[in-house]
C-alpha cells in the first residue's frame, strides 16, 4: 500500500489544474502496480469470541482468524474502541492493542473506530462517557475529547500500532456525546468533531505519521444531507466519507450505492469508503437468547453462502467501478458461543458471518468476495 499525507494532498488539489486534480483524486494506480482498494473486515469481536471458546476452521483445521482473513484477501482490519465500559473487558484500549497487533502481524492495515462512549454508538445512541458527563461547558468537553484522542493515538504509536485510518466517531448522524437528543446540534457538534479531527492532525504532525481521518454516517440516504450541513459549519478537514450500508435499512440498491459514491467524490472532493456492510447466508439461528438481527434480504440475493458472496461481490464491484477507497465487512467472525454479549447469550450475527455454525464454524464461500477477480477502471488521464 502507498501511504501519503491526505491533508497535504487536499491542499495540492485545491490549487491544481483540472487534469492534475483528476490524476491525483483517483485512488487507483495504472502504472503496473496493483490498484489501491481496501478489502476490510471488522474483527472487534474475535478476541472475545476466542476467549469464549470459539474455534474458526478451514478444511476442518483450526485457524488463526486474522491469518485466515489475510490469506483470503483482506487488507484492512477495523476495531472499535469504547471509552471506559463497566460491562465488558473488550473493545477497551488493551483489547484494541491486541487486535491491531494481530492484524499487523498478519500483514493488514488497520482502522481505529472511536465510539466516544462507554457503550455502542449509533444514529440513535451517542451517550456521553460517564467520565465526562459532569462537564457542562462545550469547550471543556471538546478539550477532553481532543486529549483522549491524542493520548490514545500516542499510546498506540509508542507500541508501533499507529492505525492507517481513524474514525472520529461511529455512525454520527446525530452528532457526538449527546445528552438525550438524537439529532445534530451543529454549533456544538462541529466543535466536538473538529476537536477530534485536530487531535489526529496534531498527532500526525508530531509523530510524522499520516492516518487518514474518516467521518462515518449510517446509511447512504443520510450521507449527502449530513455532509452538506457539516460542511456549512466548518467540518471540512477530514479525508474519507465513511458510510454504513445495510440493505435491510436502506432503500438504495447496489447500483445506486455505486453511482452515489461517484457523486459524493465529485461533490465533496473526498474519498469514500463503506466502513460497514453485511448480508446473511442463512435465516437459521443457533438456539440461544441472542436472536439474529440481520434477517431481511433483497430480491435476487438468497440467504445462502452463495447469495451472500454474490451480494458482497457485486457491491464491491460497484464501489470499485466508481472509485471508492474500500469496503469493510462488519463482524464476519461474531460467531455464537456459550458467552453472553451485550443483549443475550450467543451471537446476534451468526447468520451473517463467514462461518457455518452447523459445521463447527467451517469457513464458507461468503469469504470469497475478498479475493474475487474484480475489474478496475482504467485511468481517465494519460
C-alpha positions in Angstrom: 0.0 0.0 0.0 1.1 3.6 -0.7 0.8 5.9 2.3 0.6 9.6 1.8 -0.5 12.6 3.8 -4.0 13.3 2.7 -4.1 16.7 4.4 -1.2 17.8 2.2 -2.8 16.3 -0.8 -6.1 18.1 -0.3 -4.2 21.4 -0.3 -2.5 20.5 -3.5 -5.8 19.6 -5.1 -7.3 22.9 -4.4 -4.7 24.7 -6.5 -4.2 22.1 -9.2 -5.3 22.2 -12.8 -8.3 20.1 -13.7 -6.2 17.4 -15.3 -3.8 17.1 -12.4 -6.8 17.1 -10.0 -8.3 14.1 -11.8 -5.0 12.2 -11.7 -4.4 12.8 -8.0 -8.0 12.1 -7.0 -8.3 8.6 -8.4 -7.3 6.0 -5.8 -6.0 3.6 -8.5 -2.5 3.0 -9.8 -2.3 2.2 -13.5 1.5 2.1 -13.9 1.8 -1.6 -13.4 1.1 -1.5 -9.7 -1.9 -3.1 -8.0 -5.0 -0.9 -7.7 -5.4 0.7 -4.3 -8.7 -0.6 -2.8 -9.0 -1.8 0.8 -10.8 -5.1 1.5 -11.7 -4.8 5.1 -13.1 -6.8 7.9 -14.2 -5.6 11.3 -12.7 -8.1 13.8 -13.6 -6.3 17.0 -15.3 -9.4 18.5 -12.6 -12.0 17.7 -10.6 -11.8 20.9 -13.7 -12.1 23.0 -15.1 -15.0 20.9 -11.8 -16.9 21.2 -11.8 -16.4 24.9 -15.3 -17.8 24.9 -14.2 -21.0 23.2 -14.8 -20.1 19.5 -12.7 -22.0 17.0 -12.5 -20.9 13.4 -11.9 -23.7 10.9 -10.9 -24.2 7.3 -10.9 -27.7 5.8 -11.7 -28.9 9.3 -8.5 -27.5 10.8 -8.4 -24.7 13.4 -7.1 -21.4 12.1 -5.9 -18.1 13.4 -8.8 -15.8 12.2 -6.5 -12.9 11.4 -4.3 -15.1 9.2 -7.3 -16.7 7.7 -8.8 -13.4 6.6 -5.5 -12.2 5.3 -4.9 -15.4 3.3 -8.3 -14.9 1.7 -7.6 -11.3 0.6 -8.4 -9.0 3.5 -6.1 -6.0 3.6 -7.6 -3.9 6.4 -8.9 -4.7 9.9 -11.3 -2.3 11.7 -11.5 -2.3 15.5 -13.9 -0.3 17.8 -12.9 1.4 21.0 -15.2 2.2 23.9 -14.1 4.8 26.4 -14.4 3.1 29.8 -17.2 0.5 29.8 -18.2 -1.1 33.1 -19.9 -4.1 31.4 -17.2 -5.6 29.3 -13.4 -6.1 29.2 -13.4 -6.0 25.5 -13.1 -3.1 23.0 -11.1 -1.2 25.5 -7.7 0.1 24.7 -5.7 -3.1 25.8 -8.1 -5.3 23.8 -7.8 -2.9 20.8 -4.0 -3.1 21.0 -4.2 -6.9 20.8 -6.5 -6.6 17.7 -4.3 -4.1 15.9 -1.2 -6.1 16.8 -2.7 -9.3 15.4 -3.8 -7.5 12.3 -0.4 -6.0 11.7 1.3 -9.4 12.2 -0.9 -10.8 9.5 0.1 -8.1 7.1 -3.0 -6.0 7.2 -3.6 -2.2 7.6 -5.8 -1.0 10.5 -8.7 1.3 11.1 -9.4 2.5 14.7 -13.1 3.3 15.3 -13.5 5.8 18.3 -17.1 5.4 19.6 -16.5 8.2 22.2 -18.9 6.3 24.5 -18.9 3.6 27.2 -21.4 1.7 25.1 -22.4 1.2 21.5 -22.7 4.4 19.5 -25.1 4.6 16.5 -27.5 7.1 14.9 -29.9 6.9 17.9 -27.4 6.4 20.7 -24.4 8.6 21.3 -24.1 8.5 25.0 -21.5 10.7 26.7 -19.0 8.7 28.6 -19.5 8.6 32.4 -16.1 10.2 33.0 -17.3 13.3 31.1 -21.0 13.5 31.9 -20.5 16.3 34.5 -18.6 18.5 32.1 -21.2 21.2 31.1 -19.0 23.6 29.1 -18.8 22.5 25.5 -15.3 24.0 25.2 -14.1 21.9 28.1 -15.8 18.9 26.7 -14.1 19.4 23.4 -10.8 19.6 25.2 -11.4 16.3 26.9 -12.3 14.7 23.6 -9.2 16.2 22.0 -6.9 15.0 24.8 -8.4 11.5 24.9 -8.0 11.1 21.1 -4.4 12.4 21.2 -3.4 10.2 24.1 -4.9 7.0 22.7 -3.1 7.5 19.4 0.2 8.4 21.2 0.0 5.2 23.3 -0.6 3.1 20.2 2.2 4.9 18.4 4.6 4.1 21.3 3.9 0.4 20.6 4.2 0.7 16.9 0.5 0.3 16.4 -0.5 3.6 14.7 -3.6 2.9 12.6 -3.7 3.8 8.9 -7.3 5.2 9.4 -9.0 6.8 12.3 -12.8 7.2 12.7 -13.8 10.3 14.7 -17.0 8.8 15.9 -19.2 5.9 14.9 -22.4 6.5 12.8 -22.5 10.1 14.0 -25.8 11.0 12.2 -26.9 12.7 15.4 -23.5 14.1 16.4 -21.3 13.2 19.3 -21.6 13.0 23.1 -25.3 13.5 23.3 -27.3 14.3 26.4 -30.5 12.6 25.3 -31.0 14.3 21.9 -30.8 12.3 18.7 -30.4 15.0 16.1 -27.4 17.1 15.2 -26.7 20.3 17.2 -24.3 21.7 14.7 -22.8 24.5 16.7 -21.9 22.1 19.5 -21.2 19.1 17.3 -18.9 21.0 15.0 -16.8 22.0 18.0 -16.6 18.4 19.2 -16.0 16.7 15.8 -13.3 19.3 14.9 -11.6 18.7 18.2 -11.3 15.0 17.4 -10.0 15.9 13.9 -7.5 18.4 15.3 -6.2 15.8 17.7 -5.5 13.4 14.9 -3.8 16.1 12.8 -1.6 17.2 15.7 -0.7 13.7 16.5 0.2 13.2 12.8 2.4 16.2 12.7 4.3 15.4 15.9 4.9 11.8 15.1 5.4 12.2 11.3 2.6 9.7 10.6 -0.4 10.1 8.3 -3.5 8.3 9.5 -6.5 9.3 7.3 -9.5 10.7 9.1 -12.9 9.1 8.4 -16.3 10.6 9.4 -18.9 7.9 9.5 -22.6 8.2 8.8 -25.1 5.4 8.8 -26.9 4.5 5.5 -26.5 6.2 2.1 -29.8 8.1 2.3 -28.3 10.1 5.2 -24.9 10.9 3.8 -25.4 13.8 1.4 -27.5 16.0 3.7 -25.3 15.3 6.7 -22.0 16.2 5.0 -23.6 19.2 3.3 -24.7 20.5 6.7 -21.4 19.6 8.2 -19.5 21.5 5.5 -21.6 24.6 6.2 -20.5 24.7 9.8 -16.8 24.2 9.0 -16.3 20.4 9.3 -14.1 20.0 6.3 -10.6 18.9 7.4 -11.1 15.1 7.0 -10.1 12.7 4.3 -12.8 10.0 3.9 -16.6 9.9 3.8 -17.5 6.7 5.6 -20.9 5.1 5.5 -22.7 2.0 6.6 -24.8 0.2 4.0 -27.2 -2.5 5.2 -29.9 -3.1 2.6 -32.3 -4.1 5.3 -32.4 -0.5 6.5 -31.8 1.4 3.2 -33.9 2.0 0.0 -30.7 2.1 -2.0 -29.9 -0.8 -4.3 -26.3 -1.9 -5.1 -26.1 0.0 -8.4 -27.4 3.2 -6.7 -24.7 2.9 -4.0 -22.0 2.7 -6.6 -23.3 5.7 -8.5 -23.7 7.6 -5.3 -20.1 7.1 -4.4 -19.0 8.8 -7.6 -21.4 11.7 -6.9 -20.0 12.1 -3.4 -16.4 12.1 -4.6 -17.2 14.9 -7.1 -19.4 16.9 -4.7 -17.1 16.9 -1.7 -13.7 16.1 -3.1 -13.2 13.3 -0.5 -12.5 9.6 -0.8 -15.5 7.4 0.1 -15.4 4.1 2.0 -18.2 1.8 3.0 -17.0 1.0 6.5 -19.8 -1.3 7.4 -21.7 -3.7 5.2 -23.1 -7.3 5.6 -25.5 -9.8 4.2 -26.9 -13.0 5.7 -26.0 -16.5 4.5 -28.9 -18.3 6.3 -32.2 -17.5 8.1 -31.4 -20.2 10.6 -30.1 -19.4 14.1 -28.4 -21.1 17.0 -30.7 -21.9 19.9 -29.8 -19.0 22.2 -31.2 -15.8 23.7 -29.4 -13.5 21.2 -31.8 -13.5 18.2 -30.4 -12.7 14.8 -30.7 -9.0 13.8 -30.0 -9.3 10.1 -32.9 -11.2 8.6 -34.2 -9.2 5.6 -32.7 -9.7 2.2 -33.3 -8.2 -1.2 -34.6 -9.7 -4.4 -32.0 -11.7 -6.3 -29.8 -12.4 -3.4 -30.9 -15.5 -1.4 -29.8 -16.0 2.2 -27.3 -18.7 1.3 -23.5 -18.7 1.3 -23.6 -18.2 -2.5 -26.1 -15.4 -2.2 -24.0 -13.7 0.5 -20.9 -13.9 -1.7 -22.8 -12.6 -4.7 -24.2 -9.7 -2.8 -20.8 -8.7 -1.4 -19.0 -9.3 -4.7 -21.5 -7.1 -6.7 -21.5 -4.4 -4.1 -17.7 -4.4 -4.1 -17.5 -4.2 -7.9 -19.9 -1.3 -7.9 -17.7 0.5 -5.4 -14.5 -0.2 -7.3 -16.1 0.9 -10.6 -17.0 4.2 -9.0 -13.5 4.6 -7.4 -14.4 4.1 -3.8 -11.5 3.7 -1.4 -12.6 0.4 0.1 -15.2 -1.7 1.9 -15.3 -3.2 5.4 -17.5 -6.3 6.2 -18.9 -5.8 9.7 -18.3 -8.6 12.2 -17.7 -11.6 9.8 -16.4 -13.6 12.8 -19.0 -12.8 15.5 -20.0 -16.5 15.9 -22.1 -18.0 18.6 -20.6 -19.2 21.9 -21.7 -20.0 25.4 -20.9 -16.5 26.5 -23.3 -13.6 26.7 -22.5 -10.3 25.0 -24.5 -7.1 25.4 -28.0 -8.3 24.9 -28.0 -12.1 25.2 -26.2 -15.4 25.2 -24.6 -16.2 21.9 -24.4 -14.0 18.8 -26.9 -11.7 17.1 -24.9 -12.1 13.9 -24.0 -15.8 13.3 -26.2 -15.9 10.2 -24.1 -13.1 8.7 -20.7 -14.3 9.5 -18.5 -16.3 7.1 -18.5 -19.4 9.3 -21.1 -22.3 9.3 -22.4 -22.8 12.8 -23.9 -26.1 11.5 -20.4 -27.4 10.7 -18.1 -26.4 13.6 -17.6 -22.9 12.3 -16.1 -24.1 9.0 -15.4 -21.1 6.7 -17.8 -20.9 3.8 -17.8 -19.3 0.4 -19.1 -15.9 1.5 -15.4 -15.0 2.4 -14.5 -15.4 -1.3 -15.8 -11.8 -2.0 -12.4 -10.7 -0.6 -10.4 -12.5 -3.3 -12.7 -12.1 -6.3 -11.2 -11.1 -9.6 -12.6 -7.6 -9.8 -12.5 -5.3 -12.8 -10.8 -2.0 -12.1 -11.4 1.2 -14.1 -8.8 2.4 -16.5 -7.1 5.7 -16.0 -9.1 8.7 -17.2 -5.9 10.7 -17.9 -3.0 9.7 -20.0 
